């Protein structure tokens, strides 16, 4: 059961929301709307929101732009994590990630199994770190976005979550770049 230490002040993260889709528009992007609403309700800032086509090169360019932006702490994508020919979000992530957060995809699928049973094997949800920025790829359904945010990310992106969280690690994500 998640536990918050209310004696600690909340630290808002600046999060970019990216919908990966060949067909969605801003008006039809229900997953992006769901994610944005939950991010803002939790007290975080949606620093950017964009829709990008299911193209690994286009996704990679956008991820690199957000990773390089010091005003963005986290990038969360929705869509393109399936196994069809056009689902290339994990491949784009592989091009930019410095470190994977293996437990994110594992936990997402474990929680998803409770709702959609063995169909969860079709999800290639992934998490990682690049350039001091956290990156998470969720499936494109609104249900998957709710599950990924409500059951995992809302807790790990809250510095009050105990026993540990991803926010308190942010200052140390680029230690490997320091020269001794």
C-alpha positions as CSV (number, residue, x, y, z in Angstrom):
1,X,0.0,0.0,0.0
2,X,1.5,3.4,-1.0
3,X,2.4,5.7,1.8
4,X,3.0,9.4,1.7
5,X,5.1,11.3,4.2
6,X,3.0,14.4,4.6
7,X,5.7,16.2,6.6
8,X,7.7,16.5,3.3
9,X,6.8,19.3,0.9
10,X,5.4,18.2,-2.5
11,X,7.8,18.9,-5.5
12,X,6.0,19.3,-8.8
13,X,7.6,17.6,-11.8
14,X,7.5,19.2,-15.3
15,X,6.1,16.5,-17.6
16,X,5.9,16.3,-21.4
17,X,2.9,14.2,-22.7
18,X,3.4,12.7,-26.1
19,X,0.7,10.7,-27.9
20,X,2.1,8.4,-30.6
21,X,-0.5,7.9,-33.3
22,X,-1.1,8.1,-37.0
23,X,-4.8,8.9,-36.5
24,X,-5.4,10.9,-33.4
25,X,-5.8,14.7,-33.4
26,X,-5.8,17.0,-30.4
27,X,-9.6,16.8,-30.5
28,X,-9.7,13.0,-30.5
29,X,-6.7,12.4,-28.2
30,X,-8.6,10.9,-25.2
31,X,-5.6,9.1,-23.8
32,X,-3.5,12.3,-23.8
33,X,-6.5,14.2,-22.2
34,X,-6.7,11.5,-19.5
35,X,-3.0,11.6,-18.8
36,X,-2.9,15.4,-18.7
37,X,-5.8,15.6,-16.4
38,X,-4.3,13.1,-14.0
39,X,-0.9,14.8,-14.1
40,X,-2.4,18.2,-13.3
41,X,-4.8,16.8,-10.6
42,X,-1.7,15.4,-8.8
43,X,-0.1,18.8,-8.7
44,X,2.4,18.4,-11.5
45,X,2.9,20.7,-14.5
46,X,2.3,19.6,-18.1
47,X,5.3,21.3,-19.7
48,X,4.5,20.2,-23.2
49,X,2.0,18.2,-25.1
50,X,2.4,16.8,-28.6
51,X,1.1,14.2,-31.0
52,X,3.7,12.4,-33.2
53,X,3.2,9.8,-35.9
54,X,4.1,6.2,-35.4
55,X,7.6,6.7,-36.9
56,X,10.7,5.7,-34.9
57,X,12.7,8.6,-36.4
58,X,10.1,11.2,-35.6
59,X,9.6,9.8,-32.1
60,X,13.4,9.7,-31.5
61,X,13.8,13.4,-32.6
62,X,11.0,14.5,-30.2
63,X,12.4,12.5,-27.3
64,X,15.8,13.9,-27.8
65,X,14.4,17.4,-27.9
66,X,12.5,16.9,-24.6
67,X,15.5,15.2,-23.0
68,X,17.7,18.2,-23.9
69,X,15.2,20.6,-22.4
70,X,16.1,21.5,-18.8
71,X,12.5,22.5,-18.2
72,X,11.3,18.9,-18.6
73,X,11.8,16.3,-15.9
74,X,9.7,13.5,-17.3
75,X,8.4,12.4,-20.7
76,X,5.4,10.1,-20.8
77,X,4.2,8.7,-24.1
78,X,1.0,6.9,-24.8
79,X,0.6,4.7,-27.8
80,X,2.8,2.6,-30.1
81,X,3.8,0.0,-27.5
82,X,2.0,-2.9,-29.2
83,X,3.4,-5.6,-31.5
84,X,2.0,-4.5,-34.9
85,X,4.3,-3.2,-37.6
86,X,3.5,0.4,-36.9
87,X,4.1,0.1,-33.1
88,X,7.7,1.5,-32.8
89,X,7.7,3.5,-29.5
90,X,10.0,1.0,-27.6
91,X,12.4,1.0,-30.6
92,X,12.6,4.8,-30.4
93,X,13.2,4.6,-26.7
94,X,16.0,2.1,-27.2
95,X,17.7,4.7,-29.4
96,X,17.8,7.3,-26.5
97,X,17.8,5.5,-23.2
98,X,21.0,5.4,-21.1
99,X,19.4,3.1,-18.5
100,X,16.2,1.1,-18.5
101,X,13.9,0.9,-15.5
102,X,13.0,-2.7,-16.0
103,X,10.6,-2.8,-13.1
104,X,8.3,-0.3,-14.7
105,X,7.3,-2.5,-17.6
106,X,7.2,-5.6,-15.4
107,X,5.0,-3.9,-12.8
108,X,2.7,-2.4,-15.5
109,X,2.1,-5.8,-17.0
110,X,1.6,-7.4,-13.6
111,X,-1.1,-4.9,-12.7
112,X,-2.6,-5.0,-16.2
113,X,-2.9,-8.8,-15.9
114,X,-5.4,-8.3,-13.1
115,X,-7.6,-6.4,-15.5
116,X,-7.1,-7.9,-19.0
117,X,-5.5,-11.2,-18.2
118,X,-3.1,-12.7,-20.7
119,X,-3.8,-10.0,-23.2
120,X,-1.2,-8.0,-21.3
121,X,1.6,-9.9,-23.1
122,X,0.9,-7.6,-26.1
123,X,2.1,-4.6,-24.2
124,X,5.7,-3.4,-24.5
125,X,5.4,-0.7,-21.9
126,X,8.9,0.6,-21.0
127,X,10.7,3.0,-18.7
128,X,14.1,4.5,-18.5
129,X,16.4,7.5,-18.0
130,X,18.3,9.6,-20.5
131,X,20.1,12.9,-20.0
132,X,18.7,13.2,-16.5
133,X,15.1,12.8,-17.8
134,X,12.7,10.0,-16.9
135,X,11.0,8.4,-19.9
136,X,7.9,6.2,-19.7
137,X,6.0,4.6,-22.6
138,X,2.4,3.5,-21.9
139,X,0.0,1.8,-24.2
140,X,-2.5,4.0,-26.1
141,X,-5.8,3.1,-24.4
142,X,-7.3,5.4,-21.8
143,X,-7.5,2.3,-19.4
144,X,-3.8,1.7,-19.8
145,X,-3.0,5.3,-19.2
146,X,-5.1,5.3,-16.0
147,X,-3.5,2.1,-14.8
148,X,0.1,3.3,-15.5
149,X,-0.5,6.7,-13.9
150,X,-2.8,5.8,-11.0
151,X,-1.0,2.6,-10.0
152,X,2.6,3.4,-10.6
153,X,3.7,6.9,-11.8
154,X,1.6,9.0,-9.5
155,X,3.4,7.4,-6.6
156,X,6.9,7.3,-8.0
157,X,6.7,10.9,-9.1
158,X,5.7,12.1,-5.7
159,X,8.7,12.9,-3.5
160,X,6.6,12.2,-0.4
161,X,6.2,8.5,-1.3
162,X,7.9,6.2,1.1
163,X,10.1,4.2,1.3
164,X,11.6,5.7,-1.9
165,X,10.6,7.5,-5.1
166,X,12.1,8.6,-8.4
167,X,11.9,12.3,-7.6
168,X,14.5,12.1,-4.9
169,X,16.9,10.5,-7.3
170,X,16.7,13.3,-9.9
171,X,19.7,15.3,-8.6
172,X,21.8,12.2,-9.0
173,X,20.8,11.0,-12.5
174,X,23.8,12.6,-14.2
175,X,26.5,11.6,-11.7
176,X,28.2,9.6,-14.4
177,X,28.9,12.8,-16.2
178,X,30.9,14.4,-13.4
179,X,34.6,14.3,-13.6
180,X,36.6,13.5,-10.5
